Structure formats: C-alpha cells, structure tokens
Amino acid sequence: MSTRVGVVTFPGSLDDRDAQRAVRFAGGEAVALWHGDHDLQGVDAVVLPGGFSYGDYLRCGAIASHSPIMREVVAAAERGVPVLGICNGFQMLTEAHLLPGGLIRNDHGSFVCRDQVLRVENTSTAWTNGYTEGQEITIPLKNGEGGYIASAETLERLEGEGLVAFRYVGVNPNGSLDDIAGVTNERGNVVGLMPHPEHAVEAGFGPDTALAMRSGVDGLTMFASALRSLLAA
C-alpha cells in the first residue's frame, strides 16, 4: 500500500498540482485536500503549497492559517505527522505558530525569481534525512515576501538548537536574517522553506546544473525523505 501525502489547495494556490506531481515522482500517492474541509482523509503527511492564498490579503498566509482544514493540520502536526510548507505554505506555518518567526516583504521591495543555492543545515528532519549535512542544493525561488524574521532570542534558539533547516548560499535573495531559507520544529516533523523543491524533481524541467540545462532534481530528495521516514516508522 502506497504512502498517502495530502496537498491542500487554498483559493489562490498556484503550485498545488506541482506538489502533487512531486509526491508521485517520489513514489507516493498524492491526495488532493480542500481548504474548506475538516477531513485530512487519513493521509500520512501533508504539504501546504506555494501561491497567493486568499490573495495575500492581511498578511501572506494569515487568512489561510485560519482555514477549517488548518485545524486538522495543526492537530496532525502535534501528533507527529510530517508537514511541509513551501513558500506561501511556510508563511501559513508561521502564522499558525507551528514554526517560529515570520516572513516579510523582500528587503529590496521586488519580487524575485531565480535558481537559488541552499545549504542543508539539518538532516534529522522528516523532510531532509535524504541529504547530507552541509550539502549544497539548487532549488527554484520565487517570492515577494520571503524575508525571514524572528526575535533575537528566537534566532539564538534556532541556531543553538540546530533548527535552521536550510540557509541561502552565495546571495541572500530577500534579506532573511542569518540567511535563513527554512526552519524546522523541535520534533523535526514540520519543515517550512521559501524555495520550491517541487520545481526541481524531473530532469529537463528543473534548474540548470553543470551537467546540463534544466537537469536539476535536488528537490525530489525532500519528498523522498518524507516517504522514507514514514516507511521506517
């Protein structure tokens, strides 16, 4: 029986189908979930995809964090179910207080779209166990409000407890404090990041690499890691 990964669609989601496709490429069964429901359909993991949920009114991810299904996502995360928030999904996780900190407008005031090098800082999470610590990967990035912020006390805790999951390398594209691109909770089952791993899962459609144009598939490992974690549980 295949591992079932739910992907939630909100009004304004753009990358839900891409996330479903990434789950299938990793060998899982993608299950479409709807923001207005209270049913996770018994899935083994959840992905909150990128986009502009509710038009990014109020604050990015703020309204979505109060959607009916988010009550179920929060409860599942607290039970240890793996949850991944990508871009707008990362914003939802911080707004729902499943992850610390928050995301604000890029420091240069412009939307950014680029292939971004990241360093994997924590390989003990459900979503990063397939990488090696310090590994540099290339993942597409596209955001207008991707600047990660947190209090000095929270940053000290994140750094001290190894809760930074990914860090920007080469260039900080949005002014994130400490070059933070993604974080994890203490348990390691909830991870959020601004770059889009679902756009780097198939050769010919990913970032450029030294081997060939569009050949990057570094994002596939993130989804495969979660499936591996669930099978090992």
C-alpha positions in Angstrom: 0.0 0.0 0.0 1.5 3.4 -1.0 2.2 6.2 1.3 -0.5 8.9 1.0 0.6 12.6 1.1 -2.1 15.2 1.2 -1.7 18.5 -0.7 -4.0 21.3 0.4 -5.5 23.7 -2.2 -6.4 27.1 -1.0 -8.0 29.9 -3.0 -5.0 31.4 -4.8 -2.8 28.3 -4.6 -0.5 28.1 -7.7 1.7 25.1 -7.0 -0.6 22.5 -5.6 -0.6 20.4 -8.8 3.2 20.7 -8.9 3.4 19.4 -5.3 1.1 16.5 -6.1 3.3 15.7 -9.1 6.5 15.8 -6.9 4.8 13.3 -4.5 4.1 10.9 -7.3 7.6 11.3 -8.7 8.9 10.3 -5.2 6.8 7.2 -5.2 3.9 8.3 -3.0 0.2 8.7 -3.6 -0.9 12.4 -3.9 -4.2 13.2 -2.2 -5.9 16.5 -3.1 -7.3 18.2 0.0 -9.5 21.3 0.1 -9.1 24.3 2.5 -12.7 24.3 3.5 -12.9 20.7 4.7 -12.2 19.3 8.1 -11.0 15.9 6.8 -7.4 15.0 6.1 -8.7 11.7 4.5 -6.3 9.7 6.6 -3.1 10.9 4.8 0.3 10.1 6.2 1.8 13.5 5.5 0.7 17.0 4.4 2.1 19.6 2.0 1.0 23.2 2.1 1.9 24.5 -1.3 3.0 27.9 -2.7 0.8 30.5 -4.2 -1.1 33.6 -3.0 -3.7 32.1 -0.7 -6.7 34.5 -0.3 -4.8 37.0 -2.5 -2.3 37.5 0.3 -4.7 39.9 2.0 -3.9 41.0 5.6 -0.6 39.1 5.7 0.7 36.3 3.5 -0.7 33.1 4.9 -2.6 34.8 7.7 -6.1 34.1 6.5 -5.2 30.6 5.2 -3.8 29.7 8.7 -7.4 30.0 10.0 -9.0 27.8 7.2 -11.0 24.9 8.5 -8.5 22.3 7.3 -5.7 24.0 9.2 -7.2 23.0 12.5 -6.7 19.4 11.3 -3.2 20.1 10.0 -2.2 21.6 13.4 -3.6 18.6 15.2 -1.8 16.2 12.9 1.5 18.1 13.2 1.2 17.9 17.0 0.7 14.1 16.7 4.0 13.9 14.7 2.6 13.8 11.1 5.1 15.2 8.7 4.1 18.6 7.4 5.9 20.6 4.7 5.2 24.3 4.0 6.5 25.7 0.7 6.7 29.5 0.2 3.1 30.5 1.0 2.8 27.3 2.9 5.8 28.3 5.0 4.1 31.6 5.7 1.0 29.6 6.9 3.1 27.5 9.2 4.5 30.6 10.9 1.1 32.2 11.1 -0.4 29.0 12.7 2.6 29.0 15.2 3.7 25.6 14.0 7.1 27.2 13.2 8.7 30.2 14.8 9.4 33.6 13.2 7.6 35.2 10.3 8.0 36.3 6.7 8.0 39.9 5.5 8.4 41.9 2.2 11.8 41.3 0.5 14.3 43.9 1.6 14.8 45.2 -2.0 11.0 45.6 -2.4 10.8 43.5 -5.6 9.6 40.0 -6.5 12.5 37.7 -7.0 12.6 34.6 -9.2 15.9 32.7 -9.5 17.6 29.3 -9.1 18.9 29.5 -5.6 21.7 27.6 -3.9 20.9 26.4 -0.4 23.0 24.6 2.2 21.3 21.8 4.1 21.9 22.5 7.8 19.7 19.9 9.5 19.4 16.3 8.1 17.5 14.9 11.1 14.0 16.0 10.0 11.4 14.0 8.2 11.9 16.1 5.1 15.7 16.4 5.0 17.0 13.0 6.0 18.0 12.1 2.5 20.5 14.9 2.2 23.9 15.1 3.9 24.7 17.9 6.4 26.3 20.8 4.6 25.2 19.6 1.2 24.6 22.4 -1.3 21.5 22.0 -3.5 19.9 24.2 -6.1 16.1 24.9 -5.8 14.0 27.5 -7.6 12.9 30.5 -5.6 10.0 32.9 -6.3 8.7 35.3 -3.7 7.9 38.8 -2.9 7.5 38.4 0.8 10.2 35.9 1.7 12.3 37.8 4.2 12.6 35.6 7.3 12.4 37.5 10.6 12.5 36.5 14.3 13.4 38.0 17.6 17.0 37.9 18.7 16.0 35.3 21.4 14.3 33.1 18.8 17.2 33.3 16.4 19.6 32.3 19.2 17.4 29.3 20.0 17.1 28.3 16.3 20.9 28.5 15.8 21.7 26.9 19.2 19.3 24.0 18.8 20.0 23.3 15.1 16.5 24.3 14.0 17.7 26.0 10.8 16.9 23.5 8.1 18.2 25.4 5.0 20.4 28.5 4.5 20.9 30.7 1.5 24.3 30.4 -0.1 26.1 32.9 -2.4 23.4 35.5 -2.2 20.6 36.4 0.2 17.7 37.0 -2.1 15.3 38.6 0.2 17.0 39.9 3.3 16.3 36.9 5.6 18.0 37.2 8.9 21.0 34.9 9.3 20.5 33.8 5.6 17.7 31.5 6.8 15.8 29.8 4.0 13.9 27.3 6.0 13.4 26.1 9.6 12.1 23.0 11.4 10.3 22.5 14.7 12.0 20.7 17.6 10.4 17.3 16.7 11.6 17.5 13.1 8.3 16.6 11.5 7.3 20.2 10.5 9.6 22.0 8.0 9.0 25.2 6.1 11.1 26.9 3.4 10.7 29.7 0.9 12.3 28.0 -2.2 10.2 25.5 -4.2 11.5 21.9 -4.2 8.5 20.7 -6.3 10.0 22.6 -9.2 13.2 20.5 -9.1 12.0 16.9 -9.4 12.3 16.0 -13.0 15.3 16.2 -15.4 14.5 18.6 -18.2 12.2 20.7 -16.1 14.5 21.8 -13.2 17.3 24.3 -12.5 20.4 24.3 -14.7 23.3 22.2 -13.5 26.9 21.8 -14.5 25.9 18.7 -16.3 23.1 20.1 -18.5 20.4 22.8 -18.7 17.3 22.2 -16.7 18.6 18.9 -15.3 18.5 19.7 -11.5 16.4 17.4 -9.4 17.6 18.3 -5.9 14.1 18.9 -4.7 13.0 15.3 -5.2 15.0 14.2 -2.2 12.8 16.3 0.1 9.7 14.3 -0.8 11.5 11.0 -0.9 12.9 11.7 2.6 9.3 12.0 4.0 8.2 8.8 2.4 11.3 7.0 3.7 10.7 8.4 7.2 7.1 7.1 7.1 8.1 3.7 5.9 10.7 3.4 8.7 8.3 4.5 11.4 
